[in-house]
Amino acid sequence: MKTIRNYVTSLFVLIGSIAFTACNPIVKPELLPILTTNEISQISQNTATCGGNISSDNGFEVVARGVCWSLKPNPTIKDSLTKDAAGTGAFTSSVKNLLADTTYYLRAYATNKDGTGYGLQITFKTSPAVTPGLTTSEVTNITATAATSGGNITFNGGLAVTTRGVCWSISENPTILNDKTTDGSGSGIFSSNLTNLQSGKTYYVRAYATNATGTAYGTQVIFKTLSVPTVAPLAVTNRTTSTASISANITSDGGTPVTSRGICWSISSNPTISNYITSDGTGTGIFTSNISGLTEGAIYYVRAYATNIVGTAYGSQLSLLTYNNLTVADIEGNIYHTVTIGTQTWMVENLKTTKYNDGTTIPMETNSRAWAALSTPAYCWYYNVATYNNTYGALYNWYSVNSGKLAPIGWHVPTNVEWNTLTTYLGGASVAGGKLKETGTTHWSSTYIGTTNETGFSALPGGVCDNNGSFTSLGNNGIWWSSTEDVAVNAWTRSMNIGSSVVSSSEFKTMGLSVRCVRDN
C-alpha cells in the first residue's frame, strides 16, 4: 500500500510540474546583432553619408545591414533605408533622395535570423535649397529667323526643377521676362528651338532653370542670325555712248557664302535680277562689271546685287547717263566728249585750248608770281609742265573767261546761275559733288564717300595757281570759273575737293583755275 501511495504521489508531482511549466514557460533572451551608428557627414541638399559598426552578430550571421531614416523618431527598416553588404564590422552608407532644409532621424541597422537590431538614433538637417546649376549649349542651325540652343542642368539645387528652357534678347543678359522657350522640367540635357528672330541681328542667349527657390541662368552665348549680303554703293569707272564699267563692293556675305553677284540695270528705277544683269562670280570684295548695249544719251538706273542662301540684296541705286555722240572741238582741234545733265549739255573734260575761238593766242604767263598783278588774260599749265594739259587741262585767269572768246563756238563758260541749275538738278550742293567727281584714285588722291560719277561729268582735281603765285592742290582740289563777276576783284567759282561736295565761292580774278564749258541753248 505504501508503495502504491508513493507512486500516486510521484505521479501527481510530475503532473503538477508539467502543468506549471505549461503555464509558466522559460523566457529566452533575443540574440540580435550589437551595433553602433556613425556620425553623419557630407550633408548636402539631397544626400548625406553615414554608416555603422556591427561589433557582434550574437552567434548568428548578419544577413542585412545599412541605415534607415525617417522624418519621425526611431526609424525602422519599414522606412527608407540603404542595403549594404552583409557581415559584421564597419560599413558606410550613402543616403540619397533627401529633401532640402529638412530634419531627419537615422539609425544603423543589422539583421540576423533572430531579428533586427538598431544603433543609437542620430538627428541631422539637410542643407538649404538653392537655385539650380546649369550651362548653356552653343547655338547651332542658325538661319535668318531661327536657331537651336539648349542647356544642361547639372544640379537641381535641392528641389525639383519645374521649368527649363532658353531666353534671348538683342540686349545682354536676357531673362525669362524676354523671349523664351519652355522645354519641360527636371535635370539633364535639353534642346530648344529659337524662332521669330530678325535677320542680321546679334542675339544674346542663356539657358534657365526654375525650382521652388528661384530661377538660375547659364552662361551667356552670343550669335548672329544670317542675312542677305551687304552691298556698298556703286561707282562708274568708265563710260561711252553705249557702254559703262561699274565697280561695286560686297562688304559682308551675311553669314553664309555669296553664290552670285553682279550689276542689274533698267530704264525704270529700282532694277532687280529680273531685269538686265551681269554675272560676276561669287564671294565678297570689290568687282567690276562691264555693261553694253546702252542707248546714247539715255538715263539708266543701276544697282549692284549679291545673293546668298537667305536671298538677294541690292546696293543703293544710281542713275547712269551715257555720253552723247556729240563731241566738240576747240580752235586747236582738241576733242571734248559731252554729256547731257538735265537741260544742260556739258563738256566732260577741262578746257585745254591756248587760243581764243577767233584764232588769236591767249597770253601764257609762266612766272606764277606775276599773276597777282595781272588785269589781262593769261593761262598756264600746272607747274608750267605741258604734259598736265592732256589730263587736267589749262589754268586760266578770269580775264580770259571774261573775254567771251575762250569757249568753242556754240559753247560758253557757265554763269553762276547755270552752275546752280546743275547742282540743284542733282539734288543740291551737298550731294552733287559725289555725282560729278571721277571715281577712284587715279587722279584724286583719295576717294570721297558717296562719289559715283553717275552723271559722267568726271570732275578732276586740276589744282590752282593761287593769288600768291603758288601751284597747289593737284589731286586734292578742283576749282572752276563761272563767267559771273562778284565784286571788282573777285568772280564766282565752284570747287570740289577730296573731303566735300560742291562749294560755291568767290575767288580773286587773278587766280589760275580750271574751266568747263556748257553748250549754248
C-alpha positions as CSV (number, residue, x, y, z in Angstrom):
1,M,0.0,0.0,0.0
2,K,2.8,2.4,0.9
3,T,4.4,1.7,-2.4
4,I,1.2,2.4,-4.3
5,R,0.7,5.6,-2.3
6,N,4.3,6.8,-3.1
7,Y,3.7,6.1,-6.8
8,V,0.5,8.1,-6.9
9,T,2.2,10.9,-5.0
10,S,5.0,11.0,-7.5
11,L,2.6,10.9,-10.4
12,F,0.7,13.9,-9.0
13,V,4.0,15.8,-8.6
14,L,5.0,15.1,-12.2
15,I,1.6,16.2,-13.5
16,G,1.8,19.4,-11.4
17,S,5.3,20.1,-12.7
18,I,4.2,19.7,-16.3
19,A,1.1,21.9,-15.7
20,F,3.3,24.6,-14.0
21,T,5.8,24.5,-16.9
22,A,2.9,24.8,-19.4
23,C,1.5,27.8,-17.7
24,N,4.9,29.5,-17.0
25,P,7.3,29.0,-20.0
26,I,11.0,29.9,-19.6
27,V,11.8,33.4,-21.4
28,K,14.7,33.0,-23.8
29,P,16.8,36.2,-24.4
30,E,17.0,37.7,-28.0
31,L,20.3,37.1,-29.8
32,L,20.2,40.3,-32.0
33,P,23.3,41.9,-33.5
34,I,25.1,44.5,-31.4
35,L,26.0,47.7,-33.4
36,T,26.5,51.5,-33.2
37,T,25.5,54.3,-35.6
38,N,28.3,56.5,-37.1
39,E,28.2,60.3,-37.1
40,I,26.6,61.9,-40.2
41,S,28.8,63.6,-42.7
42,Q,28.9,65.2,-46.2
43,I,25.5,66.6,-45.8
44,S,24.0,68.4,-48.9
45,Q,20.5,69.4,-50.0
46,N,19.7,65.8,-51.1
47,T,22.3,63.5,-49.8
48,A,24.4,62.6,-46.8
49,T,26.9,59.9,-45.7
50,C,26.6,57.7,-42.6
51,G,27.0,54.1,-41.6
52,G,27.7,51.9,-38.6
53,N,29.8,49.3,-36.9
54,I,28.5,45.8,-36.0
55,S,30.6,44.6,-33.1
56,S,28.8,41.3,-32.6
57,D,26.4,39.1,-34.6
58,N,25.5,37.3,-31.3
59,G,26.2,33.9,-32.8
60,F,24.0,34.3,-35.9
61,E,25.2,35.5,-39.3
62,V,24.3,39.1,-40.2
63,V,22.4,38.8,-43.5
64,A,21.5,42.5,-44.0
65,R,22.8,45.8,-42.7
66,G,22.6,49.5,-43.5
67,V,21.0,52.7,-42.2
68,C,17.3,53.7,-42.1
69,W,15.8,57.1,-41.7
70,S,12.5,59.0,-41.4
71,L,11.0,62.3,-40.7
72,K,9.9,60.8,-37.3
73,P,12.0,59.5,-34.5
74,N,13.1,55.9,-34.2
75,P,13.1,54.9,-37.8
76,T,13.0,51.2,-38.7
77,I,13.6,49.0,-41.8
78,K,10.0,49.8,-42.7
79,D,11.1,53.3,-43.5
80,S,13.7,54.5,-46.1
81,L,16.9,52.5,-45.9
82,T,20.1,51.5,-47.5
83,K,21.2,47.9,-48.2
84,D,24.9,47.4,-47.7
85,A,27.0,44.2,-47.8
86,A,26.2,41.6,-45.1
87,G,28.5,40.7,-42.2
88,T,30.0,42.3,-39.2
89,G,32.4,45.2,-38.9
90,A,32.3,48.8,-40.0
91,F,30.3,50.0,-43.1
92,T,29.5,53.2,-44.9
93,S,26.1,54.1,-46.4
94,S,25.1,56.8,-49.0
95,V,21.9,58.4,-48.0
96,K,20.0,59.8,-51.1
97,N,16.8,61.4,-52.2
98,L,16.5,63.6,-49.2
99,L,14.6,66.9,-49.1
100,A,16.5,70.1,-48.8
101,D,16.4,72.0,-45.5
102,T,14.7,69.1,-43.7
103,T,15.4,67.4,-40.3
104,Y,15.9,63.6,-40.4
105,Y,16.2,60.8,-37.8
106,L,18.6,58.0,-38.7
107,R,19.8,54.7,-37.2
108,A,22.1,51.9,-38.3
109,Y,20.5,48.5,-38.5
110,A,21.7,44.9,-38.8
111,T,19.6,41.7,-39.2
112,N,20.3,38.1,-38.4
113,K,17.9,35.1,-38.2
114,D,16.8,36.2,-34.7
115,G,15.7,39.7,-35.9
116,T,16.9,43.3,-36.5
117,G,19.0,45.3,-34.1
118,Y,19.5,49.1,-34.2
119,G,22.2,51.5,-33.3
120,L,21.6,54.7,-31.4
121,Q,19.5,57.3,-33.2
122,I,21.1,60.5,-34.6
123,T,19.5,63.6,-35.9
124,F,20.7,65.8,-38.8
125,K,19.3,68.5,-41.2
126,T,20.0,68.8,-44.9
127,S,21.4,71.9,-46.4
128,P,19.0,74.7,-47.6
129,A,17.8,74.6,-51.2
130,V,19.3,76.9,-53.8
131,T,18.6,77.7,-57.4
132,P,19.8,75.1,-60.0
133,G,23.2,74.9,-61.6
134,L,23.3,74.7,-65.4
135,T,25.2,75.6,-68.6
136,T,24.0,77.0,-71.9
137,S,24.6,75.0,-75.1
138,E,26.3,76.5,-78.1
139,V,23.9,77.9,-80.8
140,T,23.6,75.8,-84.0
141,N,21.4,75.5,-87.1
142,I,21.4,79.3,-87.4
143,T,19.2,80.7,-90.2
144,A,17.8,84.2,-90.8
145,T,14.9,83.7,-88.4
146,A,15.7,80.7,-86.3
147,A,18.4,78.8,-84.4
148,T,18.9,75.9,-81.9
149,S,20.4,76.0,-78.5
150,G,19.5,74.4,-75.1
151,G,21.3,73.6,-71.9
152,N,22.4,71.1,-69.3
153,I,21.0,71.2,-65.7
154,T,23.8,69.6,-63.7
155,F,22.4,70.4,-60.3
156,N,18.7,70.9,-59.3
157,G,19.6,73.0,-56.2
158,G,18.0,70.6,-53.8
159,L,14.5,70.9,-55.3
160,A,12.8,69.6,-58.4
161,V,13.3,71.7,-61.5
162,T,9.8,72.7,-62.6
163,T,10.6,74.7,-65.7
164,R,13.5,75.0,-68.0
165,G,14.4,76.5,-71.4
166,V,16.4,79.3,-73.0
167,C,15.7,83.0,-73.1
168,W,17.1,85.5,-75.6
169,S,17.3,89.2,-76.5
170,I,19.2,91.7,-78.6
171,S,20.4,93.1,-75.3
172,E,22.9,91.4,-73.0
173,N,21.9,89.1,-70.1
174,P,18.4,88.1,-71.1
175,T,15.9,86.8,-68.5
176,I,12.6,84.9,-68.6
177,L,11.0,88.3,-69.0
178,N,12.4,88.3,-72.6
179,D,11.6,85.9,-75.3
180,K,12.0,82.3,-74.1
181,T,11.2,78.7,-74.7
182,T,9.7,76.2,-72.3
183,D,11.3,72.8,-72.5
184,G,9.8,70.6,-69.8
185,S,11.2,70.0,-66.4
186,G,13.8,68.1,-64.5
187,S,17.6,67.9,-64.7
188,G,19.9,66.9,-67.6
189,I,20.4,68.0,-71.2
190,F,17.6,69.6,-73.2
191,S,17.3,71.3,-76.6
192,S,15.5,74.5,-77.5
193,N,14.3,76.0,-80.8
194,L,14.6,79.8,-81.1
195,T,12.0,81.2,-83.6
196,N,10.7,84.5,-84.9
197,L,14.2,86.0,-84.9
198,Q,15.2,89.0,-87.1
199,S,17.8,88.5,-89.8
200,G,21.2,90.0,-89.4
201,K,20.8,90.7,-85.7
202,T,23.1,89.8,-82.9
203,Y,21.4,87.9,-80.1
204,Y,22.3,87.0,-76.5
205,V,21.1,83.6,-75.2
206,R,21.1,82.0,-71.8
207,A,19.6,78.7,-70.6
208,Y,17.4,79.0,-67.5
209,A,16.0,76.6,-64.9
210,T,13.5,77.2,-62.1
211,N,12.9,75.4,-58.8
212,A,10.9,76.5,-55.8
213,T,13.8,78.7,-54.7
214,G,14.0,80.7,-57.9
215,T,15.4,80.9,-61.4
216,A,19.1,80.4,-62.4
217,Y,20.8,81.1,-65.7
218,G,23.6,79.5,-67.6
219,T,26.5,81.4,-69.2
220,Q,25.6,83.8,-72.0
221,V,26.1,82.8,-75.6
222,I,26.2,85.2,-78.5
223,F,25.3,84.5,-82.1
224,K,24.1,86.4,-85.2
225,T,21.4,85.4,-87.5
226,L,22.0,85.1,-91.2
227,S,21.1,87.9,-93.5
228,V,21.3,88.9,-97.1
229,P,24.7,90.3,-98.2
230,T,25.7,93.9,-97.7
231,V,26.4,95.7,-100.9
232,A,28.3,99.0,-100.9
233,P,27.4,101.9,-103.2
234,L,28.3,101.8,-106.9
235,A,30.8,103.9,-108.8
236,V,31.0,104.4,-112.6
237,T,34.7,103.9,-113.6
238,N,34.3,104.3,-117.4
239,R,31.6,105.0,-119.9
240,T,30.9,105.6,-123.6
241,T,27.9,106.3,-125.6
242,S,26.8,102.7,-125.3
243,T,28.9,101.0,-122.6
244,A,29.9,101.6,-119.0
245,S,32.2,100.0,-116.4
246,I,30.8,99.9,-112.9
247,S,32.5,98.8,-109.7
248,A,30.8,97.6,-106.5
249,N,31.9,96.1,-103.2
250,I,30.2,93.2,-101.3
251,T,31.3,94.1,-97.8
252,S,29.6,91.2,-96.0
253,D,28.2,87.9,-97.0
254,G,25.5,88.0,-94.3
255,G,26.9,84.9,-92.6
256,T,26.7,82.5,-95.5
257,P,28.6,82.4,-98.8
258,V,27.6,84.7,-101.7
259,T,26.7,82.5,-104.6
260,S,26.2,85.1,-107.2
261,R,26.8,88.8,-107.7
262,G,26.8,91.5,-110.4
263,I,25.0,94.5,-111.7
264,C,21.4,94.9,-112.7
265,W,20.0,97.8,-114.7
266,S,16.9,99.1,-116.4
267,I,15.4,102.3,-117.7
268,S,12.9,102.1,-114.8
269,S,14.0,102.8,-111.2
270,N,15.0,100.1,-108.7
271,P,16.1,97.4,-111.1
272,T,16.3,93.8,-109.9
273,I,17.8,90.5,-111.1
274,S,14.6,90.1,-113.2
275,N,16.0,93.0,-115.4
276,Y,19.3,93.1,-117.3
277,I,22.1,91.7,-115.3
278,T,25.8,90.8,-115.3
279,S,27.2,87.8,-113.5
280,D,30.5,88.5,-111.8
281,G,31.4,85.5,-109.8
282,T,30.9,84.7,-106.1
283,G,32.1,85.8,-102.7
284,T,32.7,89.2,-101.1
285,G,35.0,92.1,-102.1
286,I,35.3,94.5,-105.0
287,F,34.4,93.6,-108.5
288,T,33.9,95.5,-111.8
289,S,31.1,94.8,-114.3
290,N,31.1,95.9,-118.0
291,I,27.7,96.6,-119.4
292,S,26.9,97.2,-123.0
293,G,24.1,97.8,-125.5
294,L,23.1,101.1,-123.9
295,T,21.5,103.9,-125.8
296,E,23.4,107.1,-126.4
297,G,22.5,109.9,-124.1
298,A,20.0,107.8,-122.1
299,I,19.5,107.6,-118.4
300,Y,19.7,104.1,-116.8
301,Y,19.1,103.0,-113.3
302,V,21.7,100.7,-111.9
303,R,22.1,98.6,-108.7
304,A,24.7,96.1,-107.6
305,Y,23.3,92.8,-106.3
306,A,24.5,89.8,-104.3
307,T,22.8,86.6,-103.5
308,N,23.2,84.0,-100.7
309,I,21.0,81.3,-99.2
310,V,18.9,83.9,-97.4
311,G,18.1,85.9,-100.6
312,T,19.3,88.7,-102.8
313,A,20.4,92.1,-101.6
314,Y,20.8,95.3,-103.6
315,G,23.1,98.3,-103.2
316,S,21.9,101.9,-103.4
317,Q,20.6,103.0,-106.8
318,L,22.4,105.4,-109.1
319,S,21.3,106.8,-112.4
320,L,23.8,106.2,-115.2
321,L,23.9,108.8,-118.0
322,T,25.6,107.6,-121.2
323,Y,27.7,110.0,-123.3
324,N,26.3,111.8,-126.3
325,N,27.6,111.0,-129.7
326,L,28.1,114.8,-129.8
327,T,31.7,115.9,-129.4
328,V,33.1,119.3,-129.8
329,A,36.5,120.6,-131.0
330,D,38.2,123.8,-129.9
331,I,40.0,126.1,-132.3
332,E,43.2,123.9,-131.9
333,G,41.4,120.7,-132.7
334,N,41.3,119.3,-129.1
335,I,38.2,117.0,-128.9
336,Y,35.9,117.1,-125.9
337,H,33.2,114.5,-125.1
338,T,29.9,115.8,-123.9
339,V,27.1,114.7,-121.6
340,T,23.6,116.0,-121.1
341,I,22.6,116.5,-117.5
342,G,19.0,117.7,-117.1
343,T,18.5,120.5,-119.6
344,Q,22.2,121.3,-120.0
345,T,24.9,119.7,-122.1
346,W,28.4,119.9,-120.6
347,M,31.9,119.1,-121.7
348,V,33.3,116.0,-120.0
349,E,36.9,117.3,-119.9
350,N,38.5,120.5,-118.7
351,L,39.3,123.1,-121.4
352,K,42.9,123.0,-122.7
353,T,42.9,125.5,-125.6
354,T,45.8,128.1,-125.9
355,K,43.8,130.2,-128.4
356,Y,40.6,132.0,-128.4
357,N,37.8,130.8,-130.7
358,D,38.8,133.6,-133.2
359,G,42.3,132.1,-133.5
360,T,44.2,134.6,-131.5
361,T,46.6,133.4,-128.9
362,I,46.0,133.6,-125.2
363,P,49.0,135.0,-123.4
364,M,50.9,132.4,-121.4
365,E,52.3,133.5,-118.1
366,T,55.0,131.2,-116.8
367,N,56.1,133.5,-113.9
368,S,53.4,132.5,-111.4
369,R,54.3,135.3,-109.1
370,A,53.4,137.8,-111.8
371,W,49.8,136.6,-111.8
372,A,48.7,138.7,-108.8
373,A,49.4,141.9,-110.7
374,L,47.6,140.9,-113.9
375,S,44.4,142.5,-115.1
376,T,44.6,141.0,-118.6
377,P,44.0,137.4,-119.9
378,A,46.6,134.7,-119.2
379,Y,46.9,130.9,-118.9
380,C,49.5,128.3,-117.8
381,W,49.9,124.6,-117.2
382,Y,50.2,123.3,-113.6
383,Y,53.8,123.9,-112.6
384,N,54.3,125.0,-116.2
385,V,54.5,121.3,-117.2
386,A,52.7,121.0,-120.5
387,T,52.0,117.2,-120.1
388,Y,49.4,118.1,-117.4
389,N,47.4,119.5,-120.3
390,N,46.4,116.1,-121.5
391,T,44.6,115.2,-118.3
392,Y,43.8,118.3,-116.3
393,G,43.6,121.0,-119.0
394,A,44.9,124.5,-118.6
395,L,44.6,127.0,-115.8
396,Y,43.1,130.4,-116.8
397,N,42.6,133.7,-115.0
398,W,39.2,135.2,-115.0
399,Y,40.2,137.8,-117.5
400,S,40.5,135.1,-120.1
401,V,37.0,133.9,-119.2
402,N,35.6,137.4,-119.4
403,S,36.9,137.8,-123.0
404,G,33.8,135.9,-124.2
405,K,36.1,134.0,-126.7
406,L,37.5,131.3,-124.6
407,A,34.9,128.6,-125.3
408,P,34.4,126.9,-128.7
409,I,31.8,128.5,-131.0
410,G,28.3,127.4,-129.7
411,W,29.6,126.9,-126.2
412,H,30.3,129.2,-123.3
413,V,31.8,129.3,-119.8
414,P,28.8,128.8,-117.4
415,T,27.3,131.6,-115.4
416,N,26.8,131.3,-111.6
417,V,23.1,130.7,-112.3
418,E,24.0,127.8,-114.6
419,W,26.2,126.2,-112.0
420,N,23.3,126.5,-109.6
421,T,21.0,124.8,-112.1
422,L,23.4,121.9,-112.4
423,T,23.7,121.3,-108.6
424,T,20.0,121.8,-108.0
425,Y,19.2,119.2,-110.6
426,L,21.5,116.7,-108.9
427,G,19.8,117.2,-105.5
428,G,21.7,120.1,-104.1
429,A,25.3,121.1,-103.4
430,S,25.7,118.6,-100.5
431,V,25.3,115.6,-102.8
432,A,26.1,116.9,-106.3
433,G,29.8,116.6,-105.9
434,G,29.7,112.8,-105.5
435,K,27.7,112.6,-108.7
436,L,30.1,114.9,-110.6
437,K,33.5,113.7,-109.4
438,E,35.5,111.0,-111.2
439,T,35.7,107.9,-109.0
440,G,38.8,106.0,-107.8
441,T,42.2,107.4,-107.0
442,T,43.8,107.5,-110.4
443,H,43.6,111.3,-110.3
444,W,42.0,112.1,-107.0
445,S,44.4,111.4,-104.0
446,S,41.6,109.7,-102.1
447,T,38.0,108.7,-102.6
448,Y,35.3,110.9,-101.1
449,I,32.4,108.9,-99.6
450,G,29.4,109.0,-101.9
451,T,31.4,109.6,-105.1
452,T,29.7,107.8,-108.0
453,N,30.3,110.0,-111.1
454,E,26.9,108.8,-112.2
455,T,26.4,111.9,-114.3
456,G,29.6,111.3,-116.4
457,F,30.8,114.8,-115.7
458,S,34.1,113.3,-114.4
459,A,35.3,116.3,-112.5
460,L,39.1,116.2,-112.0
461,P,41.3,117.9,-109.3
462,G,43.4,120.1,-111.6
463,G,44.8,122.2,-108.8
464,V,45.2,126.0,-108.8
465,C,47.7,128.8,-109.4
466,D,46.8,130.9,-106.4
467,N,47.0,134.6,-105.9
468,N,50.4,134.3,-104.2
469,G,51.9,132.7,-107.3
470,S,52.0,129.1,-105.8
471,F,50.8,126.0,-107.5
472,T,48.7,123.9,-105.1
473,S,46.1,121.1,-104.7
474,L,46.7,118.9,-107.7
475,G,44.9,115.7,-106.9
476,N,43.1,117.2,-104.0
477,N,41.1,120.1,-105.3
478,G,39.5,121.3,-108.5
479,I,38.1,124.9,-108.9
480,W,36.1,126.0,-112.0
481,W,35.4,129.5,-113.1
482,S,31.9,130.9,-113.7
483,S,31.5,133.9,-116.0
484,T,29.8,135.9,-113.3
485,E,31.6,138.7,-111.5
486,D,31.2,139.0,-107.8
487,V,33.0,142.3,-106.9
488,A,35.6,144.3,-108.6
489,V,38.5,141.9,-107.9
490,N,36.5,138.6,-107.5
491,A,34.3,136.3,-109.5
492,W,32.2,133.3,-108.6
493,T,33.6,129.8,-108.8
494,R,32.6,126.2,-107.9
495,S,35.1,123.9,-106.2
496,M,35.2,120.2,-105.3
497,N,37.8,118.6,-103.1
498,I,38.5,115.2,-101.6
499,G,36.5,115.8,-98.5
500,S,33.5,117.8,-99.7
501,S,30.8,118.0,-102.3
502,V,30.3,121.3,-104.3
503,V,31.3,124.6,-102.7
504,S,30.3,127.9,-104.1
505,S,32.9,130.6,-103.5
506,S,34.3,133.9,-104.8
507,E,37.9,133.9,-105.8
508,F,40.4,136.5,-106.9
509,K,40.2,137.1,-110.7
510,T,44.0,136.8,-110.9
511,M,44.0,133.1,-109.8
512,G,44.6,130.4,-112.4
513,L,41.6,127.9,-112.3
514,S,40.1,125.2,-114.5
515,V,37.2,125.8,-117.0
516,R,34.3,123.6,-118.0
517,C,32.1,124.8,-120.9
518,V,28.3,124.3,-121.4
519,R,26.6,124.4,-124.7
520,D,24.5,127.4,-125.8
521,N,20.8,126.9,-125.7
